[in-house]
Amino acid sequence: MLRITDSEFQKRIRDSEHFNSFLVRRDELAGGGMSKRDAYDTARDEFMPLVTGDAEEPVLSDIELPSLPPSTDLRQDLLWIYNNLNGGATIEDCPSSGAWAFYCHVQDSNQLKAKFLEVYLPKILPTKAELERMSRKQDDGAELVTLNAFIEKAYKEAIVEQEEVLAGTSGVPWGQMDA
């Protein structure tokens, strides 16, 4: 969390929409037996995220977990969260209860979404070694075999056609074999 000086906090809270709420909370704490200084410090600590732009992060234990199967693929869960980062996802679409909890967690603030993009998204991207392994897997020679078979077939057909032309049985006049 970003910490600012006391005088900067006072200026920001006065200029914010939270000023009246801050005063009410400070007075409530002071009325509950705290010294004025302790009441101010406590209220300042509670309102600090609002004036610095840091959102309070919800505690994951506060999120109600649905009866979904456990995660079998963390990458799939994180990819699902990424694809639904702008909201609108339903619990029926969710791959696991952990994915739902994390999705609900990041929906609470743009800063949490940014953190997801900065910290977690790079973890689901394939590494260079994985990309090379996938490339080798995809290039298992099947396409090469198919291409070789096509070339071999075309070559054999050309040979047969040439033999037919030479024998005069193809119906193609002698001088027009390449046409």
C-alpha positions in Angstrom: 0.0 0.0 0.0 1.2 3.5 -0.9 2.0 5.5 2.3 1.9 9.3 2.1 2.8 12.0 4.6 0.2 13.1 7.2 -0.1 16.5 5.6 -0.6 15.0 2.2 -3.3 12.7 3.6 -5.1 15.6 5.1 -5.1 17.5 1.8 -6.3 14.5 -0.1 -9.0 13.5 2.3 -10.3 17.1 2.4 -10.5 17.1 -1.4 -12.1 13.7 -1.6 -15.7 12.6 -1.5 -14.8 10.6 1.7 -14.0 13.6 3.9 -17.4 13.5 5.8 -17.2 9.7 6.2 -13.7 10.1 7.6 -14.8 12.8 10.1 -17.7 10.6 11.3 -15.4 7.6 11.7 -12.8 9.6 13.6 -15.4 11.0 15.9 -17.0 7.6 16.4 -13.6 6.1 17.4 -12.9 9.1 19.8 -16.4 8.7 21.3 -15.6 5.0 21.9 -12.8 5.8 24.3 -9.8 6.3 22.1 -7.7 9.4 22.4 -8.1 12.0 19.7 -4.7 11.1 18.2 -5.3 7.4 18.2 -8.8 7.9 16.7 -7.3 10.0 14.0 -4.5 7.5 13.3 -6.9 4.6 13.1 -9.4 6.5 10.9 -6.4 7.6 8.7 -5.2 4.0 8.3 -8.8 2.9 7.4 -9.2 5.7 4.8 -5.6 5.6 3.4 -6.4 3.2 0.6 -9.3 5.4 -0.6 -7.2 8.5 -0.9 -4.1 6.8 -2.4 -6.1 4.8 -4.9 -5.3 1.5 -3.3 -8.4 -0.6 -3.0 -8.9 -2.8 -0.1 -8.4 -6.4 -1.2 -11.1 -8.8 -0.2 -10.1 -11.8 1.8 -10.6 -15.0 -0.2 -12.2 -16.7 2.8 -15.0 -14.1 2.5 -15.9 -15.4 -0.9 -18.5 -18.1 -1.0 -17.2 -21.1 -2.9 -19.7 -22.9 -5.0 -19.9 -26.7 -5.3 -17.7 -27.0 -8.3 -15.1 -29.7 -9.0 -11.6 -29.0 -7.9 -9.1 -27.7 -10.4 -7.4 -30.2 -12.6 -5.5 -27.7 -14.7 -4.3 -24.4 -13.2 -3.4 -23.0 -16.6 -7.0 -23.6 -17.8 -8.4 -21.9 -14.7 -6.2 -18.8 -15.1 -7.0 -18.7 -18.8 -10.7 -18.8 -18.0 -10.2 -15.9 -15.6 -8.2 -13.9 -18.2 -11.0 -14.5 -20.8 -13.6 -13.2 -18.3 -11.6 -10.4 -16.7 -14.1 -7.7 -17.7 -16.9 -9.4 -15.8 -20.1 -11.1 -16.9 -19.0 -14.7 -16.2 -21.4 -17.0 -14.6 -20.7 -19.8 -12.2 -22.0 -22.3 -14.7 -19.2 -21.4 -17.1 -16.5 -21.7 -14.4 -14.1 -24.7 -14.6 -13.4 -25.0 -10.8 -14.2 -23.6 -7.4 -10.7 -22.1 -7.1 -11.1 -20.3 -10.5 -14.4 -18.9 -9.3 -12.9 -17.6 -6.0 -10.0 -16.0 -7.8 -12.3 -14.5 -10.5 -14.5 -13.0 -7.7 -11.3 -11.7 -6.0 -10.0 -9.9 -9.1 -13.4 -8.4 -9.9 -13.2 -6.1 -6.9 -10.7 -3.6 -8.3 -8.9 -2.5 -11.3 -5.6 -2.8 -9.4 -6.3 -6.5 -8.8 -7.0 -6.9 -12.5 -3.7 -5.2 -13.3 -1.9 -7.4 -10.8 -3.5 -10.5 -12.4 -2.2 -9.3 -15.8 1.3 -8.5 -14.5 1.8 -11.5 -12.2 -0.4 -14.4 -13.1 -0.9 -14.1 -16.9 2.8 -14.5 -17.7 2.7 -17.7 -15.7 0.2 -19.3 -18.1 2.0 -18.3 -21.3 4.0 -21.2 -22.7 7.7 -21.1 -22.1 10.2 -21.2 -25.0 10.9 -24.8 -24.3 7.1 -25.6 -24.3 6.7 -23.8 -27.6 9.6 -25.8 -29.1 8.2 -29.0 -27.8 4.7 -28.1 -29.3 6.4 -27.3 -32.6 8.2 -30.6 -32.7 4.9 -32.4 -31.8 3.0 -30.6 -34.5 5.8 -31.2 -37.0 5.9 -35.0 -36.4 6.4 -35.6 -40.1 2.8 -36.4 -40.9 2.5 -33.4 -43.2 5.9 -34.2 -44.7 4.7 -37.8 -45.4 1.5 -36.5 -47.0 3.5 -34.1 -49.2 5.9 -36.8 -50.2 3.0 -39.1 -51.0 1.4 -36.3 -53.1 4.7 -35.7 -55.0 5.2 -39.5 -55.5 1.7 -39.9 -56.8 2.0 -36.9 -59.1 5.3 -38.3 -60.4 3.9 -41.7 -61.0 0.9 -40.2 -62.8 3.2 -38.1 -64.9 5.3 -41.2 -65.8 2.1 -43.1 -66.7 0.8 -40.2 -68.8 4.2 -39.8 -70.5 4.3 -43.5 -71.3 0.7 -43.3 -72.7 1.7 -40.3 -74.8 4.7 -42.1 -76.1 2.7 -45.2 -76.8 0.0 -43.1 -78.5 -2.8 -44.3 -76.2 -3.4 -41.1 -74.2 -5.4 -39.2 -76.8 -3.0 -36.3 -76.4 -1.2 -35.3 -79.6 2.5 -35.9 -79.5 3.7 -32.3 -79.5 1.1 -31.1 -76.8 2.2 -33.2 -73.9 3.2 -30.2 -71.7 0.0 -28.2 -72.6 
